[in-house]
Amino acid sequence: MPDNSAYLRHVQKMLAHADISTTQIYIHVSRSKLADVHVKSHPSALSNLSIF
């Protein structure tokens, strides 16, 4: 959500976090990093790779 311009305080309320520092932990993972990890490790992504 923060990648799409959502305010951190709104995300905090949606997740019911009492402290903003708890919410900040979750936004340190960027979308591109997450996509990279998915492609390298998730079984559904690995099944799309050629094994030859």
Secondary structure, 3 states (H helix, E strand, C coil): CHHHCCCHHHHHHHHCCCCHHHHHHHCCCCHHHHHHHHHHHCHHHHCCCCCC
